[in-house]
Amino acid sequence: MKLDTSGLESFVPLSAPIDDLCPDLSAPPTFDLPRSADFDGFQKDAIQMVKPAKGTTTLAFIFKEGVMVAADSRASMGGYISSQTVKKIIEINPYMIGTMAGGAADCQFWHRNLGIKCRLHELANKRRISVAGASKLLANILYSYRGMGLSVGTMIAGWDETGPGLYYVDSEGGRLKGTRFSVGSGSPYAYGVLDNGYRYDMSVEEAAELARRAIYHATFRDAASGGVASVYYVGPSGWKKLSGDDVGELHFRYYPVAPSPTEQEMAEVSPA
Amino acid sequence: MALSRDWMYENNGGTCVAIAGADYCVVAADTRLSIGYSIYTRDYSKICNLAEKCVLASSGFQGDIKALQKNLAARHLIYQHQHNKQMSCPAMAQLLSNTLYFKRFFPYYAFNVLGGLDNEGKGCVFTYDAVGSYERVGYSAQGSGSTLVMPILDNQLKTPSPLLLPARDAVTPLSEADAVDMVKDVFASATERDIYTGDKLEIVILNASGVRREFIDLRKD
């Protein structure tokens, strides 16, 4: 039975748009495409000009107590650091978070869109969406835009009825279930530390410290990663931000400077 | 790039800066409009009043920026008719982000800085890239002179990152008069080293008592 909801519309729809310059603003927005003979060439040029912010290190892993998610906070446009305070861990809803790697605008927009879809699912089905379901929604959307130049490398981490869940989803349309992932330009460095220190039966504090160290080491060696290392924990009662530390300060915490005895002190020269 | 038959953009240059304070927001932009090595006009405002407590400054391709401003103004008018109130600055910030992203495959060549007061009266500045990724910050610069201006602002205004835990306040402790002086200094410096910045500086100051506008001359060479 289809309900007649036309009475709920609060505006009179305008007549059909005359041309591109006065679109129907009350209609749901759609993606404008350029009328160009060479779509791919245009996208390649446009993306150079638009300079989206990329370069990152994010990681997530499942352990005995739940899921640990961590990321840096640097956004770089070519060689310029456009921001050191980017929120790369996006809160989709109180029990699911997503990480951002690749194009910042792409990740922000599609995660916001995913949050809306998850909420609609809850309202329609009277139960929370599973992590597998949410990641599938996102993967299907990204697959439909495959080849159009979106750049998204995200991990969806959450806790649902089946326990902790972690999926990697990217803009090529790939979706992988797994227990340990790291995404971004700094991921090789993070994998080195993460794989070395990982054990399934860690406590929350140990896992947080492992995640923090992995991000720190990635920011140390990768020029495109830096800023603040944020660590989130997803448990049975939802996600919780555990820490946010400036990686510059973490460096001196992990490798404190030992005061070296001076061998020969220069005497102060008094003004003549 | 501009020579290919279907290249549809131009860069008109210019710099935009915004600084958020505890109870004010300063948004400033130069007024030079250039194409290539020519100056087309010395008197072009890059700043647009979107809402009572919300001001947009954009640099890039002014044709796209004009269309973007008209689009946002129309959406704001519809919002006012539907909700009987002005849009708040954070709401406008998300609207701008979505508007930019919906042209993801044919982008607005606009580098935006949105400044205003949030619902509590505190200053807020949102900075964007051309396809809509945005972030609330304490200060920002966009445009041709942004790489010259941001290091000075970082040096003078750097506040603790909002991502740190335990959280620390991210709004600059400067007074309104000091922030306006800082903006004037910063543009004077940018004008020295960026060919696309100069002529005149337009400063818009928003605070609890309303909106104020100032014009300062810059080097015309």
Interface residues (C-beta under 8 A of the other chain):
Chain A: S10 F11 L21 L25 S26 P29 T30 F31 D32 L33 P34 S36 A37 D38 G41 F42 Q43 D45 A46 Q48 M49 V50 K51 P52 A53 S73 A75 M77 Y80 S82 S83 Q84 T85 V86 K87 G103 A104 A105 D106 C107 Q108 F109 M148 G149 L150 G227 V228 S230 K241 L242 S243 G244 D245 D246
Chain B: M1 S4 R5 D6 W7 M8 Y9 A67 N71 A74 R75 I78 Q82 S97 N98 T99 L100 Y101 F102 K103 R104 F105 F106 P107 Y109 T127 D129 A130 V131 G132 S133 Y134 E135 V137 T147 S161 P162 L163 L164 L165
